[in-house]
Amino acid sequence: MRLIDTETLELVEFFDSSIPPYAILSHTWETAEVTFQDMTSTPRPTAKAGYGKIVKTCLLARIMGFKHAWIDTCCIDKSSSAELTESINSMFAWYRQSLICFVYLSDYSLPHSGPLGSSRWFSRGWTLQELLAPGKVEFYDKHWNLVGTKLDMCDDLVRITSIPAEVIKGIEPLDEFSVAQRMSWAARRQTTRLEDRAYSLLGVFDIHMPLIYGEGVQAFRRLQEEIIKRVFDMSIFSWEPDDNLDGVCSPLATSPDAFRDNRWQVRLHYPSQGWVRDPLPRVTARHGQDQRRRI
């Protein structure tokens, strides 16, 4: 794992048990972000807009007593496909192992900047795991003013994301919630690359798999296949086909959006003999007939 020294802004590499305590940044990518190559060049590109974000993150971490920080834009050498694969498969764990996560809302400012949920941060695919994984999260506005903590803002976050408070507070583990419900949390979230809609969910389902950029929607199908191998949870088939879909429908969805109506999905129970699921509420079909959602 490559970290930034918060005093010198030099990149330092650590392995396994040698990884020191660190702060981590969650943000949305803007234009002119600073890359790994930029950070290792001389002179550094201090004129780039993203450089100020690195400086502010390290300053805040240093004030809180952290010698090291991690930022995805510059701590990963994305020119190396092997390193990129390892990093994306490790991302959830890195956020979970951080002692504090700073969420930088670049399009939100106190005291009045519209609804908190209008920030682009809440619509991005990668930021879902960055909300769920860390134990301690602090939100900052575009001027680096503290907006609040994940615990203080729990009610607002539940309203914005439809994620249960028990999950946001870290009271109950993710695997206590059905696959369909977890998928619904990612519905309508966007990523720059289509494949990242699947890759950004690896940690949410505790899945590791190779990255194949260029495979399109097949990435999300591969994710579902890996989930089926690991978990006996029939809710993975509880999704809604697109209105315009004609012909034979695959049992696997093409994106998390297909699970958007599964936020009510209950948890699954696995007793010693077989498995059972709490009854599902009845839903109304498009053509006025009552039906049970397939599961």
N, C-alpha and C positions, 0 to 999 in steps of 0.2 A: 504494500500500500504506500502510495506516494503522498506525503504531507507537505504543507507549507510551513516553514519556520516563521512564526508571527513577528519576530523581531527583524530578521534579515530578508524575509520574503524569498528565501532560497528553497528549492524543492529538495526534500530528503526522503529516501526510501526506507521503509521498515517492513519486517516480515513477522507474521504470526505473533508470538508472545512478546516480541520486542516493540510492538506498536504502542506508543505512549497515549495518554489521554488527549483527546482532540475535540475541537468544535467543528461543526459542519454547516455548510450553507445550502439552503434551498431557495431557488429563484427561477425566474423565467429568462430564457436566453433572449438577449436583445442584439442589435447590430454591434459590430466591433467588439466581440468578446475576446478575451486574452486566452490563447491556446498554450499547450505544453511547449510547443516550439518557440512561442513568444517569450515564455518565462525562462527558457534556457538560452536565449539569444542575448547578445550584447551590442548596443544598449537595450534595455527593456523598453517595450512600447508604452511608455507612460502616457502618451497622448490618446491611446485607445480608451473609449468610454468604459469598457469593462475593467480597466485597470483600477479605477477608483473603487469599484465594488470589492476587489480583492484587498485593497488597502484598508477600507472600512471594516471588512470582515475580520481581518487580522488585528486591527486596532481594538475592536470590540472584544475579540477573543483574548487578546493580551491583557486588557483591563480586567477581565474575569479570571485571569490567572492561567490561561492556556498558552503553552509554548508552541502548539501546533494547531493547524486548521486544514480542512479539506474542502475544495471547491471543484466541481466536476469539469468546468471549462478548461482548467489548466493542470489538473493533477492526473489526467489520463492522456496518454499518448495515443490519440485516435488514429494515427497513421499506421499503428500496429493492430492488425485484426485480432491477433491472439490476445493482446492486452485489453482491447475493447471488449471482447467476449468475456474474459475473466472479470473485468470491472463491472459489466452490466449484470452478470450472474452473482456478483458479490455486493451489489449496490445496496440492497435492502439490509444486509448484515452490517454494512458500513454505517448506514444511518442509525440502525438500532444500537450499535456499539458506541456511538458518539455520546459525549456527556451533555452536550447541548446542541440544538439545531436552531440556527437563525433563519427565519423566513423573511426574505426581502421582497416586499410588495412594491415594485418599481412604478406602478401606476396608481398608487393609493397614497393619500396624504391626510394627516390630521389637521384640524379637527373635522372638517367637512369635505369629503371627497366622494359622496354618493355611498350606496350600500357596499359593505365590505365584500359581499359576494360578487360584485361586479368586477373585482380585480381578476386579471387574466390568469393569475396563479391558480385559481379554483377551477379553471377549465382545461388545464393541461394534464396529460396522461401521467407524466413522470412524478408530478407533485403529489399524487395519491399516496404512493409508498413513503414519500418524504413527510407526509402528515402522520401516517400510521406507525412507522417504524421507531422513531426516536421517543424516548421517555419524556424528555424535557424539550419543549419547543417554544420559542419566543418569536412573535411577529413584529416586524419593523416596517414603517412606511418609507416612502421614497426619499425622505430626508433623514432616515435612520432614527426616527423617534419611535419609542416602544409603543406598540398598539396594545399588546397584551400577551398572555401566555396561552398555551393550548388548553390548560385547565380552566383558566379564568374565562376564556371565550368559548367554552364547550357548548353552551346552548346555541350560540350563533353558528358554530361549526356544524352542529347537528342539523340545523335548519338549512344551511347552505349546501351541505354534502349528502344529507340523508343517511349518514353513517351513524349507527347507534352510539350513544354516549359511552357505553361500556367499552367500546372499541377505542374511541378517541382518548378516553382516560387511561387506557391500558389495563382495565380491570379484568377483561376476559380476552383470551387469545383468539387470533383470527380463525383458527381451525374449529372454533366452537360455532361458527356461522357457516351456513350452507354455501356451496360453490356458487349457486345462482345469486344469492344475496351479495356475495363479495364481487361478483361480476357486475352487478347493478351499480356498485359504487363507481365503476369506471365508465359507465354509459355516458355518452355525449362528451366525454373528455377527448381532447385532440392531441395528436403528436405530429411533428413535422414529417417523419417517415411513417408510412403505413404499418410497417412491421413493428414499430415501437409500441403500437397499441397492445401488442402481445408481450413484447419484451419488458415493458414497464410493469407488467403484472407478475413477473417471475417470483419475486419475493413474497407477494401477497398470497401465493399458493405454494410457497416453498418448493419451487421447481427450478431445476437447472437444465439448460439445453443449449445447443450451439446456435449461433446467430447466422442467418442467411439473408442478408439484405438483397432485395430484388425478388424475393419469393412472394411478396404481396400478402393477400389474405391467408395464404397457406401457413403463415407464422402463427396466426390465431388458432387455426385448426390443429397445428402441432402442439400448441400449448394445451388445448383441451384433451388431446390424446395422452399427453404426459400426466395430466390431472387424473384421467380415468385409470391410468396404470397405478396411481398412488392411493387414490381415495375412492371408496365405494359410496358414491353420493349421486343418486339419480337426478337430483335437481339440475345437474349440468345439461339435461335435455329439456329443461323448462324455460324455453325461450320463444320469442314471438317472431315468426318470419316477416320479411318485408312485404308490404302491401302489393308491391309490383312483381313479386317473385312468382314465376310461372313454372309449371312442370314439377318434376320430382324434387323434393326438398331433402337435403342432407341432414342427418341427425345432429350434425355439429354446426354451430353458428359461425358467422363470418366476422363478427365484431362484438365487443361488449355491449353495443347499443341494443342488440337483440334481447338483452336481459334487463332492459330499462324498467320493466314493470314488475320486477321481482324483489323490490325493496321490502315487501311484506313477507318474503320467504322466511319460514321459521327454521330454527336450528334442527339438526338431525341428531338422533340418539342411537347409540350402538350398544344395545344390551348384549349379554353373553350369548343369547340364542337369536341369531339373525339380526335384523334391524327394523326399526319402525320410524315413522315420521308423524309429527303432529298433523292433524287435519288442516288442509289448505282451505282458505275462504273461497266461496264460489265467485266466479268472475262472469261477466256478461260478454258474449261473443259479439262480433261486429254486426251480425245480421239479426240480433235481437234474441237469439236462443241462449239459454243458460247452459254453461258447460263447465267442467272442471279443467283447469289448466293442466295440460299433459305433464307428466313427471316420470 
